[in-house]
Amino acid sequence: MREQILSIIEKNSRIDMKELAVLMGMEEIDVANELAAMEAEGIICGYHTLVDWSKTSNEKVSALIEVRVTPQRGQGFDNIAERIYKYPEVNAVYLISGGFDLLVTLEGKSLKEVSTFVSEKLSTLDSVLSTATHFILKKYKDHGTILAKNHTDEREIITP
């Protein structure tokens, strides 16, 4: 039951409580209590709105930064990850497999602002060995939502 509720609200966090109760075949109060319990347990960590900033006048630059670090004895990657995610520019920090240890996502007002963050804040941390910055040029799909719909050709087909 919990997994089904989570699957539904992960795709649409604004679903009406009555509609969710109908989908679940439950009473509305029971669904509300279950959501409150999952929030209290930290299973539901927050609710977010996905915005396509490219369709607004607000200029933003998004980047993915791969970070190679030296893990600390007894702490692993947790301490350095915490130091990184405390920066307000940082949206997410993930421990990853492969040639790098952490993947950091962040946003800035310009390429220069993101580059300055990487060179002056991130790269200077004691445990950081190296970084690789990748700027996001266009988002096609984010959090399961397609942002760049295929453009349909509205020209009339003319055949001889």
VOLOPA-212072 format. One record per residue (C-alpha): y, x negated, z; residue in three letters; residue number from 1. Coordinates in Angstrom, 1 decimal. Example, Ala and Ser with C-alpha at 12.3 -4.5 7.8 and 13.67 -1.06 7.14 Angstrom:
2
+--------+--------+--------+------+------+
:  north :   east :     up : resn : resi :
+--------+--------+--------+------+------+
:   -4.5 :  -12.3 :    7.8 :  ala :    1 :
:   -1.1 :  -13.7 :    7.1 :  ser :    2 :
+--------+--------+--------+------+------+
***
This chain:
160
+--------+--------+--------+------+------+
:  north :   east :     up : resn : resi :
+--------+--------+--------+------+------+
:    0.0 :    0.0 :    0.0 :  met :    1 :
:    2.5 :   -2.7 :    0.9 :  arg :    2 :
:    1.8 :   -4.7 :   -2.2 :  glu :    3 :
:    2.4 :   -1.6 :   -4.3 :  gln :    4 :
:    5.7 :   -0.9 :   -2.6 :  ile :    5 :
:    6.8 :   -4.5 :   -3.0 :  leu :    6 :
:    5.9 :   -4.4 :   -6.7 :  ser :    7 :
:    8.0 :   -1.4 :   -7.3 :  ile :    8 :
:   11.1 :   -2.5 :   -5.4 :  ile :    9 :
:   10.9 :   -6.0 :   -6.8 :  glu :   10 :
:   11.5 :   -4.5 :  -10.3 :  lys :   11 :
:   14.0 :   -2.0 :   -9.0 :  asn :   12 :
:   15.5 :   -2.6 :   -5.6 :  ser :   13 :
:   17.9 :    0.4 :   -6.1 :  arg :   14 :
:   15.1 :    3.0 :   -6.5 :  ile :   15 :
:   15.8 :    6.2 :   -4.6 :  asp :   16 :
:   13.8 :    6.5 :   -1.4 :  met :   17 :
:   12.6 :   10.0 :   -2.5 :  lys :   18 :
:   11.4 :    8.7 :   -5.8 :  glu :   19 :
:    9.6 :    5.8 :   -4.2 :  leu :   20 :
:    7.9 :    8.2 :   -1.8 :  ala :   21 :
:    6.7 :   10.3 :   -4.7 :  val :   22 :
:    5.4 :    7.3 :   -6.6 :  leu :   23 :
:    3.5 :    6.2 :   -3.5 :  met :   24 :
:    2.3 :    9.7 :   -2.6 :  gly :   25 :
:    3.8 :    9.3 :    0.9 :  met :   26 :
:    6.4 :   11.0 :    3.0 :  glu :   27 :
:    9.9 :    9.6 :    2.6 :  glu :   28 :
:   10.1 :    8.6 :    6.4 :  ile :   29 :
:    6.9 :    6.7 :    6.1 :  asp :   30 :
:    8.2 :    4.7 :    3.2 :  val :   31 :
:   11.4 :    4.0 :    5.0 :  ala :   32 :
:    9.5 :    2.8 :    8.1 :  asn :   33 :
:    7.3 :    0.6 :    6.0 :  glu :   34 :
:   10.3 :   -1.0 :    4.3 :  leu :   35 :
:   12.0 :   -1.5 :    7.6 :  ala :   36 :
:    8.8 :   -3.2 :    9.0 :  ala :   37 :
:    8.6 :   -5.5 :    6.0 :  met :   38 :
:   12.2 :   -6.4 :    6.4 :  glu :   39 :
:   11.7 :   -7.2 :   10.2 :  ala :   40 :
:    8.6 :   -9.3 :    9.4 :  glu :   41 :
:   10.5 :  -11.3 :    6.8 :  gly :   42 :
:    8.3 :  -10.1 :    3.9 :  ile :   43 :
:   11.4 :   -8.6 :    2.3 :  ile :   44 :
:   14.0 :  -11.3 :    2.4 :  cys :   45 :
:   16.9 :   -9.6 :    0.6 :  gly :   46 :
:   18.0 :   -7.4 :   -2.3 :  tyr :   47 :
:   19.7 :   -8.8 :   -5.4 :  his :   48 :
:   21.5 :   -7.6 :   -8.4 :  thr :   49 :
:   20.9 :   -9.4 :  -11.7 :  leu :   50 :
:   24.1 :  -10.0 :  -13.6 :  val :   51 :
:   24.5 :  -11.2 :  -17.1 :  asp :   52 :
:   27.6 :  -13.3 :  -16.5 :  trp :   53 :
:   27.9 :  -14.1 :  -20.2 :  ser :   54 :
:   29.1 :  -10.6 :  -20.8 :  lys :   55 :
:   32.0 :  -10.9 :  -18.4 :  thr :   56 :
:   35.2 :  -12.9 :  -18.4 :  ser :   57 :
:   33.9 :  -15.0 :  -15.5 :  asn :   58 :
:   33.0 :  -18.4 :  -16.7 :  glu :   59 :
:   29.9 :  -19.9 :  -15.0 :  lys :   60 :
:   27.7 :  -22.8 :  -15.8 :  val :   61 :
:   24.1 :  -22.7 :  -14.5 :  ser :   62 :
:   21.9 :  -25.8 :  -14.2 :  ala :   63 :
:   18.4 :  -26.8 :  -13.2 :  leu :   64 :
:   18.2 :  -30.1 :  -11.4 :  ile :   65 :
:   15.0 :  -31.9 :  -11.0 :  glu :   66 :
:   15.0 :  -34.2 :   -7.9 :  val :   67 :
:   12.7 :  -37.0 :   -7.0 :  arg :   68 :
:   12.8 :  -37.7 :   -3.2 :  val :   69 :
:   11.1 :  -39.8 :   -0.6 :  thr :   70 :
:    9.3 :  -37.5 :    1.8 :  pro :   71 :
:    9.9 :  -38.1 :    5.5 :  gln :   72 :
:    7.1 :  -39.0 :    7.8 :  arg :   73 :
:    5.9 :  -35.9 :    9.6 :  gly :   74 :
:    8.4 :  -33.7 :    7.8 :  gln :   75 :
:    7.4 :  -33.9 :    4.2 :  gly :   76 :
:   10.0 :  -32.4 :    1.9 :  phe :   77 :
:   11.3 :  -29.8 :    4.4 :  asp :   78 :
:   14.3 :  -31.7 :    5.8 :  asn :   79 :
:   15.7 :  -32.9 :    2.5 :  ile :   80 :
:   15.1 :  -29.4 :    1.0 :  ala :   81 :
:   17.1 :  -27.9 :    3.9 :  glu :   82 :
:   19.9 :  -30.3 :    3.4 :  arg :   83 :
:   20.1 :  -29.4 :   -0.2 :  ile :   84 :
:   19.9 :  -25.6 :    0.2 :  tyr :   85 :
:   22.7 :  -25.6 :    2.7 :  lys :   86 :
:   25.2 :  -26.5 :    0.0 :  tyr :   87 :
:   27.0 :  -23.2 :   -1.1 :  pro :   88 :
:   26.7 :  -24.1 :   -4.8 :  glu :   89 :
:   22.9 :  -24.1 :   -4.6 :  val :   90 :
:   21.1 :  -20.9 :   -5.5 :  asn :   91 :
:   17.5 :  -22.0 :   -5.0 :  ala :   92 :
:   15.4 :  -25.0 :   -4.0 :  val :   93 :
:   11.7 :  -25.2 :   -5.0 :  tyr :   94 :
:    9.0 :  -27.7 :   -4.1 :  leu :   95 :
:    7.3 :  -28.4 :   -7.5 :  ile :   96 :
:    4.4 :  -30.4 :   -8.9 :  ser :   97 :
:    4.8 :  -33.0 :  -11.6 :  gly :   98 :
:    7.1 :  -35.9 :  -12.1 :  gly :   99 :
:    9.7 :  -34.6 :   -9.7 :  phe :  100 :
:    9.5 :  -33.1 :   -6.2 :  asp :  101 :
:   12.2 :  -30.5 :   -6.0 :  leu :  102 :
:   13.8 :  -28.1 :   -8.5 :  leu :  103 :
:   17.3 :  -27.1 :   -7.6 :  val :  104 :
:   19.2 :  -24.3 :   -9.3 :  thr :  105 :
:   23.0 :  -24.0 :   -9.0 :  leu :  106 :
:   26.1 :  -22.6 :  -10.6 :  glu :  107 :
:   29.5 :  -24.0 :  -11.1 :  gly :  108 :
:   32.7 :  -23.2 :  -12.9 :  lys :  109 :
:   32.3 :  -26.0 :  -15.5 :  ser :  110 :
:   29.9 :  -28.7 :  -16.7 :  leu :  111 :
:   32.1 :  -31.2 :  -14.9 :  lys :  112 :
:   31.9 :  -29.3 :  -11.6 :  glu :  113 :
:   28.1 :  -29.2 :  -11.7 :  val :  114 :
:   28.0 :  -32.9 :  -12.8 :  ser :  115 :
:   30.3 :  -33.8 :   -9.9 :  thr :  116 :
:   28.1 :  -32.0 :   -7.4 :  phe :  117 :
:   25.0 :  -33.9 :   -8.7 :  val :  118 :
:   26.7 :  -37.3 :   -8.7 :  ser :  119 :
:   28.7 :  -37.0 :   -5.5 :  glu :  120 :
:   26.6 :  -34.8 :   -3.2 :  lys :  121 :
:   23.0 :  -34.6 :   -4.4 :  leu :  122 :
:   22.4 :  -38.1 :   -5.7 :  ser :  123 :
:   24.0 :  -39.7 :   -2.6 :  thr :  124 :
:   21.6 :  -38.1 :   -0.1 :  leu :  125 :
:   19.4 :  -40.8 :    1.6 :  asp :  126 :
:   16.0 :  -39.5 :    0.5 :  ser :  127 :
:   17.0 :  -38.8 :   -3.2 :  val :  128 :
:   15.6 :  -41.3 :   -5.6 :  leu :  129 :
:   16.6 :  -39.8 :   -8.9 :  ser :  130 :
:   17.8 :  -36.6 :  -10.6 :  thr :  131 :
:   17.6 :  -35.0 :  -14.0 :  ala :  132 :
:   20.1 :  -32.2 :  -14.8 :  thr :  133 :
:   19.4 :  -29.5 :  -17.4 :  his :  134 :
:   22.2 :  -27.1 :  -18.2 :  phe :  135 :
:   21.2 :  -23.5 :  -19.0 :  ile :  136 :
:   22.8 :  -22.7 :  -22.4 :  leu :  137 :
:   21.5 :  -19.1 :  -22.7 :  lys :  138 :
:   19.3 :  -16.8 :  -20.7 :  lys :  139 :
:   16.8 :  -14.7 :  -22.6 :  tyr :  140 :
:   14.9 :  -13.3 :  -19.6 :  lys :  141 :
:   15.6 :  -13.6 :  -15.9 :  asp :  142 :
:   13.6 :  -12.2 :  -13.0 :  his :  143 :
:   11.5 :  -10.2 :  -15.4 :  gly :  144 :
:   14.5 :   -8.6 :  -17.1 :  thr :  145 :
:   15.2 :   -9.2 :  -20.8 :  ile :  146 :
:   18.9 :  -10.2 :  -21.1 :  leu :  147 :
:   19.0 :  -11.1 :  -24.8 :  ala :  148 :
:   17.8 :   -8.0 :  -26.7 :  lys :  149 :
:   16.8 :   -8.7 :  -30.3 :  asn :  150 :
:   19.6 :   -7.9 :  -32.6 :  his :  151 :
:   18.5 :   -5.2 :  -35.1 :  thr :  152 :
:   19.7 :   -5.6 :  -38.7 :  asp :  153 :
:   21.6 :   -2.5 :  -39.5 :  glu :  154 :
:   22.1 :   -3.3 :  -43.2 :  arg :  155 :
:   20.6 :   -0.9 :  -45.7 :  glu :  156 :
:   17.6 :   -2.2 :  -47.5 :  ile :  157 :
:   18.1 :   -2.2 :  -51.3 :  ile :  158 :
:   15.1 :   -2.6 :  -53.5 :  thr :  159 :
:   15.2 :   -3.0 :  -57.3 :  pro :  160 :
+--------+--------+--------+------+------+
***
